[in-house]
Amino acid sequence: MKRVRLGDSDLEVSGIGLGCMRLGDQGSTQLEREEKSRAVVQAAIEVGINFFDTSPAYGDGCAEEFLGLALRGVPGRDELVIATKCPPRTPEEIEERMSAQEHITRMLDSSLKRMNLDHIDLYIFQGWDYNTPLYDILDGLNRTKNAGLIRFPGISDCLAYQLVKANELASRNGFNRFVTVQNPYNLVAREDERELLKLCREDKITVTPYGVLDGGRLARPQSAPADFPEGTVKEQNRAYLARMDQAILARVEEISRSRGISMAQVSIAWLLSKGTVPIVGASTPEQVQEAAATCDIELTEEEIHYLQAPYLPHPDASWWEVLPGDDALAAPEPPAAETPAE
């Protein structure tokens, strides 16, 4: 499988990464869970995937633990790129006045122990932290790098201006800049194209999107129901979202049938055409093999345009969130239907 470099680092990864959220949640016994996790990881290695993405937030550390078990005894650790994440300080840690530096060290030590590793290749600060000085976060990450515990830092769930702000502050203080950014990005969630993706191309920051199949909507025929939590504003406005995206979903299905490939492969191939390194979740070896085969699929310019043309800008996330005092907005009327552009 073709390898690509992450940003301006010396980390070379496979064209797609394996999202490890589901590791450890299959099977009724410890042995079954370990065997199923090992089968998924081994299948990834066999097809050339060397990039594994996890987080202590997945199963409260379970995914990290089972990734570590699956990698035990696997030859060529130096060829693998392991990414995990550091969430922001908890309210309890803020109340205790724990510094960002101490928090990062504590989280990293716990991840290393769960995975039985001596360092993390890509350590991703998971989400923008509005409650902690940015300098302290960058300083904490830089200290772990200087100690040999991480190789490079990344960030997830941030806006373009935030990424610029962070990397400029890092440069001014001799800290390591973020070499990757991990946001949700797919055929029906393209808001990052306005600024973030352009910034990343210019500044040589690799985009490693998650949510690449939008919770499965881009992997199955559009007649299948969307899976939104019952009672949420998203669920109440299901029809509105379906109207916005149905033309795209139909075109993914159309190309899937004409090409003789899965809808998931069409969706991932589109992301590859954008120069990203998609993080694809899998819970079986068959899903790993299906995702890996996408790296050999190249969409034509006509197909790419056909998939993109109907896209309509989506509401900002805050439009869907009911905050305290917003009772009158709990079930807003969906905007009128718009005709997709051709």
N, C-alpha and C positions, 0 to 999 in steps of 0.2 A: 504494500500500500504506500502511496506517495506520502512523503513527510513534508511538513511545513514548519517554519520557524515561528515561535511565539514572540511577537513584537520584535524588539531589538535585543532579546535575550539569546542565550545559546541553547535554549530548549527546543528540540525538534520533535514534533508530535505527528501522529497519524492524521489523516484528513478529517476524521471524526473522532470524538471522544466518547467513552462509555460512561453514561450517567449511572451512578451506583446507588441511587436512592432505594431501589427495591432489594438490594442484597440483604439477606438475612430474614426477610419476611415471608419466605416460601418454605413450607415444611412444618411438621408438628413437633419434631424433636430437634435438639441441638445438632445431632449428626446429619439429619436430613437437610436442615438449613445450611449447614456447612458444605454438604455435598452439592446442593443446588447452586450455591454461591460460587463454589470452585468451578462448576461446569460452565457458568456464564463467563467468568473471568478467563478460563482456559480457552473458551471459544473465541473470545476477543483477541487473545494473544495469537491464536492460530491463524486468524484472518489478517493479522498485521496491525491491530489496534494496540497502541502503547500508551494511550492517554486515558487515565482513570480519574473521574471527578466525583468527589464525595463531600460530606459535611457532617459535623457533629450533630447538626439539627435533624439529620435523617434517622428516625427511629431512636432519638436520644443517644446517639453514638453507636447504635447497632450496625449501621451500614459501614462505618469505619472499621468496626471490630471484624466483621465478616469479610471485608476487603483484605484486611491484614491476614486473616486465616487463609483466604484463597491465594494470596501471594506467597505464603510461606513455602519455601523450597523451590520457588519458580526461579530458574536461572536467568541471568541477564538483568538484574535489578537496575543497573546503570542505563539500560535501554528503555526503561519505563519512566513515564512522567506521571507522578502522583500529585493530584490537586485536592486540597481540602480547604475548609473555610473557617473564618473567625467571625462570629456574629458580634454585634456591638455589646457593650456592657448592659447588664440587666438592671432593672430599677433597683434591685437590692444592692447590687455592686455600686451603683451611683450613690445610693443612700449611705453606704459604708465608705464612700469616697475612695474607692479603689481606682487607682490611676489606669489609664488606657494601656500604659506599658506593662503594668502588672497583669492586667486582664489578658492581654495578648499572649504573654508568656505562659500564663496558667492554661489558657485554651489550647495553645500549641503543644504544651507538655502532655496534656490529656489525649490529644489526637495522636501524637507520636506513640504513646503507650498503648492505645487501643489498636493501632495498626502494626505495632512492633517494628517501627522504623526509626532511623537515626536522623532523618531529615525529610522535609517536604519540598518537592520541586517547585510547585506553584501554590503559594498561600494567598487565598482570596479573602479580602475583607468583605464580609457579606452584608451589603447594604450601606447606604449613606447614614452616618451617625450624626444626628442633629444635636446631640446632648454632650458631645465630647470634642475638645479642641482638636482640630485636624492635625496640628503639629504633633500632638501627643500620639496620635495613631500612626503617623508616618515614622516618628521616632521609635515607637515600639516595634514596628515591622523592620526598621533598619537595624535595630539591635539584634533581632533574631537572625537576620541575615549575616551580620558580622560574627555572630556566634556559630555560624555554620548550620543552623537549624532549618533555614529555608534557603532556597536558591533565588527565587524572584517573587515579588508581590503582584497580586492582581486585585481587582475590585468587581463587585457585582451590584446590580440594581442602582445605577446612578445616572444622572443627567449629564449632558455634554458640558455644561458650565462647571459642574462639580468636578468632572474629570480633569478639565483644564486647570481649575483652581488647585487640585491636589498635586498634579504633576509639576506645576510651576513652583509650588511651595517646596516640593521635594528637590527640585533642581537647585533652588536658592540655598538650600541647607545641606546639600551633598548627600541627600537620601536617594534610595532607589525609586525610580518612577514606576507607576503601574504599567505592566507590559501587556495586560489583557483586561477586557471588560466583559462581564457576563450578564446580559439582560435578556428578557423574553423577546424573541424575534421570530417571526414566521410569516407565511403568506397572508394571514389575516390579522397580523399585529406588526405593522411596519412604521410606526411613528418614529422610531429611532433613525430612520433614513433622513429625516429632516435636518438633523445636525450631528448626532453622535457618530453615525457611520462615516460621514464625511471627515469628521475630526480624526477618527481612528485611522483612516486611509492616509491622511496627511502626516500624522504623527507616528505612524508605524506601530499602532496598538492593535493587537489581534482581538477580534470579536469572537467570543465562544458562546453563542446563544443557547439558552435553555428554553423549555416549552416549545420545542421545534414542531410538534404536532398539535399544539393547542389543545392539550388534554385529550387527544385522540380524534378530534373533529376532522383533522386533515389526513386521517388514516382510515376512514370508513366512509361509506356512502352518506350523502347529506340527509337521507331519510332517517338515519339513526338519530336518536334524540341527543341534544347537548347535555352535558353533565355538569350542571351548576347546582350548588347547595340550595336545598329547598328553603324558601322563605327569604332569600337574599334579593337585593334589587336586581342583580343580574338574572336571577331565575324569573322574576316578575316581568322582565323585559326580554325574555327569550325570543319572542317573535321579532322584536326590533333587531337584535343581533343576527338572527337568522336571515332577515331581509338584507342586511348589510353584506353578509358573507356568502350567501347561497350561490351567487354567480361564480365566485372563486372556487368554492367546494365542488360545484358541478364541473368546472373546467379541470380541476385536479383529477376528478373521476374520469373525465373524458380522455385525458392524456394517458392516464393509467391503463385504460382499456385499449387504446390504440397502440401503446408501446408494449403491452403485455407485462407490465410491472405493477407493483402495488402503489396505492395512493401515498403511503408513507414514503416510498422511494422517490416519487415525484416531488413531494414536499421537501425532502432532505436534499435532493439534487438541486432544487431551486436555491436553497441556502448555500450550497457549495458554489453555485455560480456567482454568489455575492462575495466570495473570498473569505467566508467565515469558516470556523471550525466548530460545527454543531456538536452539542452534547446530547447524545441520544440515549435515553433510558431503555433498559432491556431487563427482562426477568427470566428469559429462556435463551439457550444457545441459538435457537432458530431465529429469534428476533435479532440477535447480534449479527448473524450471517446475513439476514435481510438488509440490515442497516449498512453493513460493510460493503455489500454489493453495489450500493448507491455510488460509491467512489468511482465506479467504472461507467456510470451513466452521465452523459453530457447532454443537457437540454440545448436545443437550437435557440437562436435569438428569437425566432418567431414564437416558439413555445413559451419562452420566458415572458415575452410581451403579452401573449395570450393569457397567461396566468395572472399577470400583474394588472392588466387593464381595468378590470372592474373594481379595483380597490377604492374604498371610501374611507376618509379619515375617521378614526374611532374616538369616542369621547374620552377625555382624560379620566384616569382612574377615580379621581375625586368625585366625578359626576355620578358614579355608581355607589359611593360609600355614604351610608347614613351615619351622620355624626350626632352627638348629643345636641338636642334642640332642633333637629331637622325633621321632626315627626311629620310635618306637613309635606316633606319631600320623600317620604318612605316609598312611595310608589308613583314616580313621575310618569306622566304620559309620554310614550315614545315619540320621537320626532316623526314627521311625515316621511313616507317612503321616498327614497331618491332613486332615480334611474341610473344604474351603473354606467360609467363612461366606457366606451369601446376604444 
